[in-house]
């Protein structure tokens, strides 16, 4: 079984446990590698991200843990860099690039906050056209390499978080497929790694990981590579679903 997880959040952003608690759980689980990737600072919504003045503390804390536990586990300092992050990614071991908002009509629309907010955003700003919202989302995703300097692409089709069973829109619609594939092609041209992300599974929103099986196949058929990521916000979900997916 793969015993590495590089998409993990702590109390420095919206995770439930402090970094050392997570490290100790990772060691207990026999993990070989643990990567912290707390959310980058976004000034327009600080409810879930790292505070700007805590960034130096975050870096020094993870670096200290690297040294303290170096004989038991490899610890990596990363960042989940949002498309609309206010600061460029600094001196991290790796960067996960993600899109959590689409800016429309001068407003930042949350992609994954809740099903109610998602549906409200589409109704009020897209006239109920979910695929148009998805197309704008994928336009940003396709630009993640340039905008964030990402090494890894986070939850590629996050736009489908609340669309289990295509309950809101059809992912088989040509407009949707074209938008998603166009974004994937742009990222593949930069040689980026894609996550197979189990975060929505452990939170009960999806029964399968991001990206969908069809998008995984498309990316893989064009030479794309993947890593497994739990997008853990709780030490109890480290490597969530890895055994079954592997």
N, C-alpha and C positions, 0 to 999 in steps of 0.2 A: 504493500500500500504506500502511496505517496504520503510523506510526512512533512510536507512543506506547505505553508500558507502565507501568502504575501499581501493579502487584503484584509487587514485587521484594524479595528478602531478601538481606541481607549477613551478614558475620561478627558483627554486633551481635546476631543471633539464630542461626538455624540455616543460614545461607547459607555458601557455600564461599569467597567472595571479599570483600575489604574494599571499602567504598563507592567509593573512587577508582578501583580496578581496574574496577569495573562501569561507572562514568562513562566511562572511556576506551574501553571496549568499545562502549558505547552511541553514543559519538561516531563511532567507526570504522564502525558500522553505519548511520550517517546518521539516527539517531533525533532527533526534535524535542523529545520530552518523556520524562523518566525519573522515576518516582515510587518512592521507597523506602518500604517498608511492613513493617518488621521486627515480629516478634511481641511483643505486650504481655506484661508480666510476670504470671505465674501462680505463686503461692507454692507450690502443692501439686505442681507439676511444673516444675522449672526446667531440664530437660534440653534444651529446644528454644527457649525464649523468651529475651527480653532480660533481663539481670540488672537488678534494680531500681536499683542504684547506677550503672549505665551509661547510664541514660536521658538525663541531661543531656549526656553526651558524645555520644551518638547525635544528639541535636538540634543541638548546636553543630557537629558534623562535617558533617552534611548542609547546614546553613545556610552553612558556609564553602565547601563545594563549589558551592553555588548561585552564590555570588559569584565564585568563581574561574573558573568555566566559563560565566558568564552570556552571553558572546558566542558560544558554540558549541552550547549545549543548555539547555533549560528543565528544571531539577531541582526536584522537589517533595518535601516532607517529610511522609510519612504514617505511619500505624501500622495494623497488623492487630490490632484489638481483639477478643480472645476474649470470648465470653459470660461466662466466669468470671474475667476479668481482675480483679486485686485493686485496681488504681488506675484512676480515670476517665481517659479520653483527654484529653490536655492540649492545648497550642496547636499543633495540626498543620494542615497544608494540607487534609487530608482523612483520613477514617477508614474503613477496611474492617472491617465487622463479620462475624465468623465464629463458627461453633460447631465445636469440636474434641472436646468431651466431652459425655456425658450423665451426670448424677448420679443414681445408682440404688442403693438399699440402703446409702446413706452412702458410696458409692465413686464416684470419677470414672472413667467408662468411656471409653477412647479410641475415637474414631470412625475414625481414619485411620492409626493407627500401623503396623499390619501386618494381613494377612489372618488370621493365626493368632490374634492378640489380639482382633480383631473377632469371629471365630467363637466364641472362648472367652467373651467378654463376653456374647454373646447366649445361649449355652448355659447359662451359670451364673446369669445375672440375669434372663433372659426366657424360660427354658424352651424355648429354640430358636425363639422367635417373632420372626423378623427384622422383620416389619412392625410389631410392637408397639414394638421398639427405634426403628424409623424414625419412628413416630408421636411418640414422646417427643422425638426429635431435632428434628422439624419444629415441635413446640410451642415449643422454644427459638429456632429460626430465625425464626419469626414474630414473636418478641418482640425481635429484634435492634435494631430502630430505637429502641425505648424504652430498652433495657438498655445499649447501647453508643454511642448517638448516631451510628450509622453513616451515611455518605454513600453507600457502595457495599456491596452484599451479596456476600460472598465465597463462592465455590463452593457455590451454593445446595443442591445435592443431593449433598454430600460423602458422605453415608451410602451411596451406591452405588459408592464407589471400588473395592471388591473384588467387585462384583456384575456384572462384565462378562457380557453374554449372559443376565442374570437367573439366574446359576448358583446363587445362594443363596436368592433370593426374587423373586417376580413384581412388577415395577413396574406391571403392568397390574391388580393387585388393587385392588378398590374402596377398601379401607381405606387403602392407600398413596396412591392418587390424591387422595383426600379430604384426607388430612393434608398433602400437599405443596401442594395448591391453597389450602387454608385459610391456610397460612403465606404463600404468595405474595400472597394477597388482603390480608392484614394489612400486608405491606410495601408493596404498591402503593398502599394508602390513605395511606401516608406519602410517596409519591413517590420511593421509593428506586431507585437504579440497580443493575442486576444485572450481575455478571460473566458473560462467556462465557470460562471459565477452562480453559486447556490444560495445567495442571500435571500431571494424572494421565496425560495422553497422553505427555508427554516422559519420564515415569518408567515407562512401559510397563504401567500398570495399566488404562488405558482406550484405546479406539480413537476416542472422540469426547469433546468437551469437556463440562464441567459448564455449565449444567444440560442434561439430555437434550433431544432435539429436541422431544418432546411438551410438556415443561415450558416450553421456550423459546416455543413457539407459544402456549401458554396465557397466558404473561406478556405476550407481544407483543400478543395479541388484546385484552388489557385495558389497553392503552396503556403497557405497561412499556418501559423503555429499557435498552440494554446497552452495555457496553464490553468490548473484548478485553483479557484479562489472561493473562500467562504463568505467574504464581505461581512465578517463577524463583528457584531457589536456587543457580544456577550462571550465571556470565556468558555461558556458551555457549548458554543457553536463553532469552535475552531475545527477546521477540516470537515465541516458539515456535509454529509452525503458523499464524501470522497470515495469511500470504499465501494459503494454501489456504482458510482459513475466510472471509476477506474476500470 
